[in-house]
Amino acid sequence: MDDFARIITEELDRWQQARKVAPFWLRDDDAVEPSEPLERLLEITGAFSVPLTLAVIPAHTGDALARRLEREPSCAVAVHGWSHVNHAGADEKKQELGRHRPASDVLGELQRGFSHLADLHPNRFVPILVPPWNRIDAALVPQLAGIGFEALSVYGPEKPSALPVVNTHVDVMDWHGTRGGRDRMALAAEIVARLGQMFDQGGSLGLLTHHLVHDEVVWDFMNALFKSTARHPACRWCRVTDILRDQ
């Protein structure tokens, strides 16, 4: 057992001794169409029976992805904004769902995206909004239920919200450095820290991936993590709907 597996396993052993089970879930962003990286993602999650939630960009997707996912009963589809276009200024953080346009325009696009994905993926659609870049104007959130959304998923600790929130907490990508996969041991430390919070306070651990930009560092990490967790009795990789139900 290498150091990565040891760190993860020791923490899960602590959970097992306390007769607790840690819920994990996987969200992968920016899906549009079938691709080699998507095939690799589906292969590795299938090998370890890890349910997958794909955040799909409605404006750029169609029948091809829907047909491919028909063979993936453990894959859910959530709404990833509308077109993943930045409307913020050059000196602001990127945002599609901000205050830069009339709320009616933003909500109209989200309604189109919701309907489009619900029609394309009737058996795997989940009414969850995943804002591009994990950002949304707080004033829009109370209006999402009127469109049909039942939950919101961003990144970081959950905060009080007008909708139920099911977040991701560990991002595999080094966006501000190499733009490749992050160091495996740093990720292990984050996972154990999150599990420590959950041990005392409850909640889940959401892993965030982006299959289109993964390098071998990311794929190796995912394989190592799934090997250490998927068959451990104190870990349960869940469908996102199960996470919401249990909150």
N, C-alpha and C positions, 0 to 999 in steps of 0.2 A: 504494500500500500504506500503510495507516494504521499508527500506532505499535503497536497490539495485534498486527496481523498480522506486522509486522516483527520484534517481539520473539520471537514463537513460531517464525517461519520461520528466523530466524538460529540459534536453538538446534537446530532440526531439521536445518538445513544442516550444523551441526557434527557431528551424528550421521551424516549421509550421508557426509561426508568421511572419517569413521572407519569407514565401511562397517558401521554399526550401524543397527538398527531398533528404535524405541521402541514397546513394546506399551501401548496405552491400552484401558480398558474403561469402560462406562457402567452405573451402577446407579441406578435410580429407585425411591424408596420410597413405601409407603402406597397402592399400587394396590388397588382393591376392585371397581370396576365400570366399564363404558364411560362416558366423559364427554368433553366438549369439550376439556379440557386433555389427556386421554390421546390423543385424536385428533391434537391438535397435536404431541404428543411423537412419536407413531408416524409422522406425516408428515415431521417434520424428520429423524428418524433414518433413515427410509426413503430420503429424498432424497439422503443422503450415504452410504448403505449402512453405517450404524453399528449393529452388533449391540447389543441392549438387554437388560438383565436387570431385570425388574420384581420388586421385593420386595412380595409380595402378602400382605395380612392375611387369614389363613384363615377366621376366625370371621365375617367380614363379606362374603365373596365367594361367587360361585356360578356358575351356568351362563352368565349373560350375558357375563361377562368371558371365560370359556372359549370361547364361540362367537365373540366378537370376535377373539380372538388366533389362532384357527384360520387366519386370513388373513395371519399375521405369522410367516413361517418363521425370521426372525432374532431373534425375541424369546424369551427364557428366563424361567422363573418360579421364584423362590426363596421360601423360607418366612420371612415377616416376623413372627416370634413366633406368638402365637395371636390375641389380640383387640386388641393395642396399648393395653392398660389399665395405668395406673400403679398399682403397689402399694407404692411407697415413701412415706415420711412427708413431711409438708409441708416439713420442713427438709432434705430429701435431694433429690438429683438424681433425675429420673424414671427408673423402671425397672420393667419387667414381669417380667424373668427374674432377679430378685435373691433375697436370703435372707429375704424378707418372708413367704414361704409355704413349706410343706413341699416339699422337692425332688421328691417323688413327684407332687405336684399340678402343678408346673411342667412336669416331664417328660411327664406324662400329656397336658397340653394340647399340648405340642410334637409328641407322637406323633399326636394327632388332626389337628393342622395339617398335618403331613407327609403323612399318608394322604389327607386331603381334597384337597390341591393335587395330589398325584400322580395321584389319580383324575380330577380335573377337567382336568388338562393333561398327559396321558400323553406327548405328543410334544415338550413344551418344559419339563417339570419338571426342575430341577436340585437335587440333595440338599444344598443350602447353606442354613445358618441365618443370617438377618440379624436380629439382636436389635433390637427397638424401642429407639430412642434410642441405638443402638450400644453398649448395656451388657448384660452378662451376668455372673452370679456365676461366678468362675473354677472353683469346685468342681463346677459343672454340666458344664463343657466335656468332661471325660473320659467322661461318660456319654452324650454325644450320638451317638457312633458306634453304640451299642446300639440307638438309634432308627432309624438308617439315614443320618444326616447324614455327609457326607464332607468338609465344609469349613465354615468360619465366616467371615463377612464383617462387619467393624465399620468404624470410621473411625480413620485415623491410621497411623503406622508399624507394620508388622507386628512382633509380639512372639512369642517361643517359645510354642507352644500344643500341647495334646494332639491337636488336629485341624489339618490344613492351613488356612492363613489367606490369604484374598485380599481385601485391604482397599480402601476408597476413601481418597483422600488430599486431594482438593480439593472443597469444598462450595460450591455456587453461592449459598447463601442466607445472608443477614445475620440470623441468628436472634436475636442479642442487641441489635440496633439497629433498623433499619427493618422487619425481617421481610420484606423484599423482596430483590431481587437485589443481589449485592455488586458493587463497582466492578470494571469490566472489567480495568483495568490492575493492580489488586491481585491479581486472579485470574491474570493473565498472569505476574506475578512468582512466584506460588506454583507454577504449572505449570513454569516454567523452573527453579525451585529443585528441584522433585521430579525433573525430568529430569536435572539435574546430579548428584543422588544416584544415579539409575539408571545414568547413564553410567559411573560408577565401581564401583557395587556390584550392579548388576542390579536386577530387580524390574519392576513395572508401575506405571502411573498410573491410578488409579481416580477417575472423576468421579462425584460424588454429586448427584443432582437430586431434586426433589419436585414432580412435575407439577401437583398439585392447588393449590399455592400460588404458582406462578410468576407473576411480573409481566413486563412487556415487556422490562425490563432483562435478565432471565434468558434469555428467548427470543432476544433480540438477541445475547447473549453466546454461546449455544450455536450459533447460525447462524455467527457470526464464527469460533468455534473450529473447527467442522467444516470451514468453508471453508479454513482455514489448515492443517489437519492431514489431512483424509480422503484427499486426493490427493497428499500429500507422500510421496516414496519412503522417507523415514526414519521414517514413522509407520504403525502398523498398529492399527486399531480391531478388537479381538478379542472373540470370545465368551468368557464367563467360564470355560467349560470348557477353552478353549485356554490361558487364563492358568494355570489349575490344572495342566494337563498339562505345561506348560513350566517350572513352578517346580522 
